[in-house]
Amino acid sequence: MNGLRVVPTWRHGRERLYVCLPDGRNIAWYDREAARVTLLGADREEDVLEALGPFLTGPVSVGPPPVPTPAELTRLSLHPDDDLAPNRPGEALLIALDRDPGHRLRPDPRRRALTAEQAVGEALDRMDGAGWRTLHSVPLPGGDRIHHLFIGPGGLYAVHALYAHRQRVTVDGPRVGLGRHEPQPLLPRVRAGADRASYALTAEVRPVLVLVGASHVTVLAPPREVRVLTDGEVAGLAGLGAVLKPADVEALYAMARDRNTWARV
C-alpha cells in the first residue's frame, strides 16, 4: 500500500475521483468521462495509478493539468465573495430560510418556491456534460434575481421556476393563473430579468418560464417572447440549435459568474 486514498465526488452529474495524501492534500484526480488522470506532480505517477487501479475502466491519458484558457484565468482571478458559480439552486431562499425559518405550523411559500428552483436547477445541472453551464440565484440590484442562467451551444436563457404542484395552469398572454387563483402578470417580470441579463452580458438572453409539477397547462393566448415549459421539458433546451462556440460559452460563463457584472443592470 502506498498510503494514498481515493475520494469520489460528484458535480453536475459527473464523477471525479481525487487521489489524496494521508494529510488530505490532493495530488491527482481521475475524470472517468474524459478518461484522463491529471497529476499535480509527476513523481507519484506510479503510486497514483496503483491507487486508482480498481476504478479505471479502460485506457486513460495521464498528464499534468492543462494550461488554463483566458476564460479560466479570469475565473481563477475572482475573489471568492464575487464568484457566483458555487451558488446552489435556490441559494437566496436557502439563506433566507436559514436566517428566518418561519412558523413551522403554517405553509411557507418560500419552501414551495425553493422546491421548484431545486428541481429545475438539478435538471439544468445534469446538462453540464453537453457543453452547457448554469448559474443559480443570480442577484440583481433592487433585490431581484434570476433563478437560473443557462449558457450553452444553443444560446443564453434566463430561467424562472414556478411551483405549480398538482395545479392546473392557465397562460393568457402576459398573465399566469394557478388553480383558482387570480391570474398574475408574471411573464413581464420573467422578460425583464432576461432583458437585464442581456444588458449585463451584451448578448441576447431569452426568457423561459418552467412550471414545476403542473397537472395541466392551458395556453389561451401564446405569450410574447417567453418560452413556457413544464419541468419534464427542461432537458429539451439542450437540444436547441448551436449558435455559440465552446470558447464563447466559456467566455460568457466567466463574465456571468462575476458578481460585479450584475452590479449596474
Disulfide bonds with the S-S distance in Angstrom:
none
